[in-house]
């Protein structure tokens, strides 16, 4: 069983090895979280966001130095295992897209509605089921709960500013 966790990656260095379809999806979500992303890949399947630092070459030992989080996202399972092994030696958080057990964390299916975030995981047993649950929960939530959350948050802030009697 894994421990659920939300990380604050604002201004934290993240290294992504690979630039295929899955890697680009991860890069975009990391950037949305405020991470400072470095990509190492000889080529990219699609244009990379301009805010990433891109080294157009293959992974080399030592490329993970200084990273808070690492993503092994090549289409080569051997390279991904090497990346994971280096990251684990460095005591870094590492996600492996081809072989989740090679890393030390997985990325859940996520539903975001304003400040409301739901993370769904099957602990790797069925990513397809997690994706299906994500779609169903997104439909269920609609936008009423985020609006409710916004109202509750505003009331909570007003209450926090009011001195107790």
C-alpha positions as CSV (number, residue, x, y, z in Angstrom):
1,X,0.0,0.0,0.0
2,X,1.2,3.5,-0.8
3,X,0.9,6.7,1.2
4,X,-1.1,9.4,-0.6
5,X,0.7,12.7,-0.7
6,X,0.3,16.1,-2.5
7,X,3.7,17.8,-3.2
8,X,4.5,21.5,-3.4
9,X,6.8,21.6,-6.4
10,X,6.8,25.4,-6.8
11,X,10.3,26.4,-8.0
12,X,11.6,22.9,-7.3
13,X,13.9,21.3,-9.9
14,X,12.4,18.3,-11.7
15,X,14.2,16.2,-14.3
16,X,12.2,14.3,-16.9
17,X,14.1,11.7,-19.0
18,X,12.3,11.3,-22.3
19,X,10.0,13.5,-24.4
20,X,7.4,11.2,-25.9
21,X,3.6,11.6,-25.6
22,X,3.5,10.4,-21.9
23,X,6.5,12.5,-20.9
24,X,5.0,15.6,-22.5
25,X,1.8,15.1,-20.5
26,X,3.8,14.8,-17.3
27,X,5.9,17.8,-18.2
28,X,2.8,20.0,-18.6
29,X,1.4,18.9,-15.3
30,X,4.7,19.5,-13.6
31,X,4.9,23.0,-15.1
32,X,1.3,23.7,-14.0
33,X,2.4,22.8,-10.4
34,X,5.2,25.4,-10.7
35,X,8.1,23.0,-11.1
36,X,11.4,24.0,-12.8
37,X,11.6,21.3,-15.5
38,X,14.7,20.0,-17.2
39,X,14.2,17.5,-20.0
40,X,16.8,15.1,-21.3
41,X,16.0,13.4,-24.6
42,X,17.6,13.3,-28.0
43,X,14.2,14.3,-29.6
44,X,10.7,15.3,-28.7
45,X,7.5,13.8,-30.1
46,X,5.8,17.2,-29.9
47,X,7.1,20.7,-29.3
48,X,8.2,21.2,-25.7
49,X,6.9,24.2,-23.7
50,X,9.4,27.0,-23.9
51,X,9.9,27.2,-20.2
52,X,11.7,23.8,-20.0
53,X,15.4,23.4,-20.2
54,X,16.0,20.8,-22.9
55,X,19.2,18.8,-23.3
56,X,19.0,17.1,-26.7
57,X,20.8,14.0,-25.9
58,X,20.5,10.6,-24.2
59,X,20.5,10.2,-20.4
60,X,23.8,10.0,-18.7
61,X,24.6,9.0,-15.2
62,X,24.8,12.2,-13.1
63,X,22.0,13.9,-15.0
64,X,19.7,13.7,-11.9
65,X,22.0,15.8,-9.7
66,X,20.1,18.4,-7.8
67,X,16.6,17.2,-8.8
68,X,13.8,17.0,-6.2
69,X,11.8,14.8,-8.4
70,X,12.7,12.6,-11.4
71,X,10.5,11.1,-14.1
72,X,11.8,8.2,-16.1
73,X,9.6,8.4,-19.2
74,X,11.5,7.0,-22.2
75,X,10.2,4.1,-24.3
76,X,13.2,2.1,-23.2
77,X,12.6,0.1,-20.0
78,X,16.3,-0.5,-19.5
79,X,17.1,3.2,-19.5
80,X,14.1,3.9,-17.2
81,X,15.4,1.3,-14.8
82,X,18.9,2.9,-14.9
83,X,17.3,6.3,-14.2
84,X,15.3,4.9,-11.3
85,X,18.3,3.2,-9.8
86,X,20.4,6.4,-9.9
87,X,17.5,8.4,-8.4
88,X,17.0,5.9,-5.6
89,X,20.7,6.0,-4.8
90,X,20.4,9.8,-4.6
91,X,17.3,9.4,-2.4
92,X,15.2,11.2,-4.9
93,X,11.5,10.7,-5.6
94,X,11.3,8.9,-9.0
95,X,8.3,7.9,-11.1
96,X,8.7,5.3,-13.8
97,X,6.2,5.3,-16.6
98,X,7.0,1.9,-18.1
99,X,7.4,-0.1,-14.8
100,X,5.8,1.7,-11.8
101,X,7.5,-0.7,-9.3
102,X,10.9,0.5,-10.5
103,X,10.2,4.0,-9.1
104,X,9.2,4.9,-5.6
105,X,6.0,6.8,-6.3
106,X,3.2,6.7,-8.8
107,X,1.1,9.5,-10.2
108,X,-2.7,9.0,-9.6
109,X,-5.5,9.8,-11.9
110,X,-6.6,13.3,-11.0
111,X,-9.8,15.3,-11.1
112,X,-9.4,19.1,-10.7
113,X,-12.2,21.5,-10.2
114,X,-10.9,24.9,-9.0
115,X,-9.3,24.3,-5.6
116,X,-10.8,20.9,-5.3
117,X,-8.5,18.0,-6.3
118,X,-9.3,14.3,-6.1
119,X,-6.6,11.7,-6.7
120,X,-7.5,8.2,-7.6
121,X,-5.2,5.2,-7.4
122,X,-5.6,1.5,-7.8
123,X,-2.0,1.1,-6.5
124,X,-1.1,0.1,-10.0
125,X,-3.5,-2.8,-10.2
126,X,-5.6,-1.2,-13.0
127,X,-4.8,2.2,-14.4
128,X,-7.7,1.8,-16.7
129,X,-10.1,1.5,-13.8
130,X,-8.6,4.6,-12.2
131,X,-9.1,6.5,-15.5
132,X,-12.7,5.4,-15.6
133,X,-13.3,6.4,-12.0
134,X,-11.7,9.8,-12.8
135,X,-14.2,10.3,-15.7
136,X,-17.2,9.3,-13.5
137,X,-16.1,11.5,-10.6
138,X,-15.5,14.5,-12.9
139,X,-19.1,14.1,-14.2
140,X,-20.5,13.7,-10.7
141,X,-18.6,16.8,-9.3
142,X,-19.5,19.1,-12.1
143,X,-18.9,22.6,-10.9
144,X,-21.2,22.8,-7.9
145,X,-18.6,21.6,-5.4
146,X,-15.8,23.9,-6.4
147,X,-18.3,26.9,-6.1
148,X,-19.3,25.6,-2.7
149,X,-15.7,25.3,-1.7
150,X,-15.0,28.9,-2.8
151,X,-17.9,30.1,-0.7
152,X,-16.8,28.1,2.3
153,X,-13.2,29.3,1.9
154,X,-14.2,32.9,1.8
155,X,-16.4,32.5,4.9
156,X,-13.5,30.7,6.7
157,X,-11.2,33.6,5.9
158,X,-13.6,36.1,7.3
159,X,-14.1,34.0,10.4
160,X,-10.3,33.7,10.9
161,X,-10.0,37.5,10.8
162,X,-12.8,38.1,13.3
163,X,-11.5,38.3,16.9
164,X,-13.2,35.8,19.3
165,X,-15.5,37.3,22.0
